[in-house]
């Protein structure tokens, strides 16, 4: 019953969000609370939500100061040269713009941090999407799929979690997966090319744009909104004389982040303080910069804490564990020769509906134990569990996605309607390539 309750909760949540019956933040709070009460967990609801909030508090702090930091860098003009270079390369061609989006995200994603990747991508490309009248939904969807593939690098998170949970060597786990992940990345480029051709043809016929982004149409943009156009050469916040200082500070910050000198939230707090003092030394200037990004900060941080209700109920009620156990006990013995393939397929919905921590530390060890009982090694199960990652960045439990759609002013339902079908195609390619390469096999 708990497993069925969890499945119903996730289904109702997705329906309400994608049909726009409720906002994502309200759905993340109301739906799990209602199902917890329905399941008889009312006495423990407060503790479950509190535990969920505690688990996301460092992430919320990181996002708050990361948004402020990169917002300050955008205001000061650090990313203006990147944006102008992209403009020159796109030559006002939607195909070049959409292909360039995937290429830019692929390169920046190598830092292993989705939040910074999305901030840089939106700051550089959103004004161009608006200027050309191309829906920002295309940018957010392709960015999520691309980043999810590159995020499998050992320092990106999922591979490290999988290796840690099963006590495996991260390098040995990851390196054989490179060809399968490359196949997924090529697939994203192919999808981007097809979409780019469609957009080029549409704009040539001057058809109305389907923005679907929670914002005005292209005629309203005039090359970018006044509050987000990084190409505006005369904005008061520009600090061209401090370009190299800001560049060195950002590189140092990202290097410290990758090395792990301090927790990410602490690094962004310190970086934000230094950036404000140097670029905007007067108190009124600092207040103005903070206030200019208040909408984005409040929207994203509120969404993260709302997601804590969802994850707290999923974990606290035992829904995650029960759903996993139900799947294993319901599986006929005849299917266990295909178990690693089944794990790869299950990793698609699991990594969408769960956080990476919940899946790799909570569910994957159960799957690995079941596999071991049928002679399937932990390494194969770990690799199988990573093959569904191309859809993970679309999960409503991923804070970085809210940064992306928040800065791009894209509606979550529109984002999912466009991206999920293509992400499933990419997952199918990666899983098929994994089978062809022998990462997963029939035993």
N, C-alpha and C positions, 0 to 999 in steps of 0.2 A: 504493500500500500504506500509506503514511503517513496519507493522508486516511481510509482505511478503518479504520486502527488508532485514529485519533482519534475517529471516529464510534462505534466499538465501546466505547472507553473512556468516553465520555460516557453512552452507553446503559447500560452496566453500572453506572456510578456512580448514575444516577437510579434504576435498578431496585433496587439495594441499599438506597438511602435510603428510597424510597417504600414498599418492601415491609418495611422495618424489619429487614432481615437484618443490617445493620451500622449503627452510629451515624454521623451525618454527618461528625464529625471523623475517625473511623477510616477511613471511605470516602474522604475527601479525601486521605488520606495513602497508604493501601494501594493503591487502584485505580490512580492514575497511576504509582506506583512499579512496580507489577507490569507495566503495559503498556509502560513505558519499558524494563524488562528484556526483555520479550517482543519489543520492536522492535529490540533490539540496542544500546540507548543506555546500557548499564550504566556504561561508562567516564566518561560525561558527566553521569550522574545527580546526583552531588553538586553540580557547578557549576550545573546547571539549578535545583535546589531552592534553592541559596544565592542565586542571582539572584532567584528568586521571593520569598524571604524579605526580601531587600533592598528589593524593590519595594513590599512591604506594610508594612515597618517603620514608616514615618511614620503610616500608617493605624492600625496597632495601637497606637502611642503616643497618637494622638488619641482612639481609642476608650477606652483605659484611663482617661485623665484626664477625658474627657467623661462617662463613666459615673460616675466619682467625683464630678465637679462637680454633675451633675444629681441624683445620689443625695443629696448634701449639701443641695441646695436642696429636694428632696422631704422629707428628714428635718426641715429647719428650718421647713417649712410654706409655702414660697413658692407652691406650686400648690394649696393647700387651697381658696382662694376659687374657682378655676376648677372644681375638682371639685364644690364645693357648688353652684355655679351650674348645672353640667350636671345634677346630681341634681335640682335644682328644675325644670329644663326637661324632664327625662325623665319626671318624675312616675311613676316606677316602671313606665314603659311601654317594653317592648322595642323597639317600632317607633321611638319617639322616640330611644331610646338608639342604635340602629344608624344611623338617619339622622343623628343628632348626631355620631356617630363620623366619618362621611364629611365633614361640614361642618367639624368641628374640624381634621381632618387637612388639608383643602383650604386653610384659612386659615393654619395654622402652616407648611405646606409652602412658602409663598411666601418663606421665608428661604433656600430652596435647599439646605438640609442635611437629609438624611433621618434622620440619627442623632438630632439634637435634636428633630425632629418626632415621632419614635417614642417618645422618652423622655417628652416632655410628654403625648402621647396615652395611653400606658400608665399614667403616674402619675395622670392625671385620671380615666380611665375603667375601668381594670381592677377596682377595688373594686366599681363599680356592676355590671359584668358578673357578678361573683361573687355579689353580693347578690341579683340577679334570677335567677340560675341560667342565664344565657345563655353559651354556649360562647365563650371568648376567641379561638377559632379564627376566628370571624366578624370580630372586631375586627382581628386581624392581617392577614387576607386583604384586607379592604376598605381597611385603612390602606395596605398595599403598593400596591394598584392606584391609589388616589387620589394617593399621593405620587409614583408613577412618572409620572403625567400632568403634575402640576404641576412636576416636576423638569426638564421640557423648557424652562423659562424660561432665558434666556441665561446667567444667573448660576448655574444649577443644575448644569451639567456637560455633558450630552450635546450641547446646541446649541453650546456654546462649543468643544467638541472637534471637532464636525463643521465648524464655521466655520474653526477654526484649521487643520485638516488640509487643507482645500480652499481656504484663503485667501479666505473669504467674509465679508461683513458680518453679524455675529450678529443685529442688529436686522432687517435685510432678510430673513434666513433665517427668523426666528421669527414676526414679526408676521402674515404671511399664514396661518400655521398655527393661529392662535388659534381660529377657528371649528371646525376639526377636533378640536382638543384639548378645546374646550368640549363637543362632541358626545360625546366619550369620558367626560368628567366627568358629564354628564347621564346617561349609561348606567350609571355606577357608582351614582348616586343611585337610578335605577330598580331596579337589582339590590338595593340596600340596602333599598328600600321593600318589594320582594317578599319578601325574607328576613325583614324586620321583621314583616310581616303573618303569616308562617308561625310565627315565634317567639311572637308575641302569642297566636295560636290554640293553639299547643302548651302554653304556660304556663297558659292558661285551663283546659285539660283536665288539668293537673298531670301531663303525661307526663314520664318520666325524661329528664333532659338528656343529650345526647351531648356530653360535654365535649371529649373528644379533645384534651386539652391537656397531657397528661403530668402531670396533677395530680388532686386529689380532686374529687369531685362537689360540687354546690351545697350540700348539707346540711352539708358539712364547712367551708364558708367562713364562714358567719355574718357576711356583709357584708364580707368581706375578710380576708386572712390577717394575722396579728399583725405580720408583718415587712414588710408592704407596704401596709397600709391607710392611705392618705393622709388619710382622714377621721377617724381616731382622734384625738379632741380632747385626750387626756390623755397622749400619748406624751412621754417625757422629752426627746426631741431637738428639740421645738418651740422656735422662737425668734421669737415674735410681735413683740417689740420691734425686731427687725432686719428686719422684712418689707420696708420700703422700701429699706433698704440692699441687701438681696439682689435686689430687683427692679431697682434701678438698675445693680447690678453685672452682672446677667444681660443686661439690655438693652444695656449698654455692650459686653459680651463678644460678643453676637450682631451688634451693629453693626460692631465691629472685624473680626469673622469675614467679614461680607458685603463690607466695604470691602477686606479683605485686608491689614490693617496688618501682621500677622505670620502665619507659618504656623499653621494651625488647631491642631496639636498643641501649639505653644508657647503659644497663647492659653489653651487649656484647662489647661495646666500652671500658668500664672500665676493664672488664675481659681480653680483648685482650691486653690492655696496661700493666696490671700487669703480665700477662703470658709472654709477651715478655721481660720485664725488668728482671724478676726472672730467666727465663730459658735461655735467650740469651742476656746477659747484654751488649755485645759489639755491636757497630753500624753495623759492617759488618755482624754479625750473624743475627741481626734483619732484615737487608735488604735481606739477603739470604732466610730467612723463608718467608718473605712477597712475594718475587719474586717467590718462589717455588709454591705458591698457586695463583699466578696472573691469570693463565689461567682459573681456576675454578671460581674465583671471577668475572672476566670480562664477562665470558659466562653467568653466572647466573644473574648478575645485569643487563646486557644488555637485557636479555630475559624478566626480570621483567618490565623494562621501555618500551619494545616493547609491552608487554601485556597491558600496560597502554593505548596505542593507541586503542586497541581492546575494552577495557572496557569503555574508554572515549567516543568512537563513539556509542557503545551500549546504554549507559546511556544518552548521550547528545542529540541523535536523537530521544529518546523516544521509541526505538525499543523494549526494555524490557517490558515497560508498555503496549505498543500496542499489543504485542504478548499475554500477559496475558489477556487483555481485550477481544481480539478476541476469545480466547479459551472460555472465560466465556459466551460471547454473542452468540457464535455459539453452545453452549451446549443446547440440548433440555431439557425441564423441566422434562421429564421422567427419565433423568439420575441423577437428583439431589439426589434421595435416595442413590445413590452410590457415592456421591460427595467426601467423605473422602477417599474412595478407589481410586477414580480418582486422587485426590491430591497426594496420595502416589505414584501412577504410574507416574504422571507428575513431581514429585520431582526428578525422575531419570534423565531425560534430563535437567531439570531446574538447578539442582545442578552441572551438567556437563558443561553446557554452560554459567553459571553465577557464579560470586563470591558469597560466602555465604552472604556477606553484601547486595548485590543486590537482592538476592532471599528472604532472611528472613526479610529485612527491606523494600524492594520495592514491591515484588510480594505476599508474604505470607499474609500481611494484606488485600490485595484485595481478596484473596481466603477465608480468614477468614470471611470477611464481606459478601461474597456471601454465605458461609456456614451458617452464622447466620440468613440470610433471609429465610433459609429453615430448621431452627431448629437444626443445627449442632454446637456443642460447640467449643469454641476457643481451648480448650485443645486437642480435638480430631484432629483438623486441624493441630495444632502444631506438634503433634506426627506423623501424617501422613506425614508431610513435612520432617521429620527427617529420615523416613524409606528408602529414596533413597540415603542416604549418602555413602553407600559402593562404589559408583562410583565417588564420588566427588574428591578424591585425584588424579584421572586420568585427571581431567579437565586441559585444557591448560592455565587456569587462576590461577592455584595454584602454587605459587612460590616454595613451598617445593618440588614439583615434579621435578622442574628443578634442584634443588640441588641434588636430588637422581640420576637422569639420567646423570647429568653432572659428578658427582664423579664416577659413574659406567661406564661412557663412553658408554652409551646406546643411540641409535637413538630413537627419539620420535615416529616415525612411527612404528618401531619394537615394542617398548614398548606398544603402543596402540593396535596394531594388536594382540599381545598376551593377554593383560590384559582385554580389554573391554568386550569380550565375557564372560569371567569368572566373571567379576564384575557384569554383568547383571544377571548371575545365582545367585550370592550372594544377589543382590537386590530382586530378585524374592522370594528367601527363606525368607528374612527378612520381606518383605511385606506380604507374606502368613502367616508367624508366627504372625505378628501383627494383621492380620484379625482373626486368630484362637484364639488369646489371648484377643480379644475384644478391642484392641487399636483403630482400625478402624472398622466400621460396616455398615451394610445396614440399612437405616432408613425408 
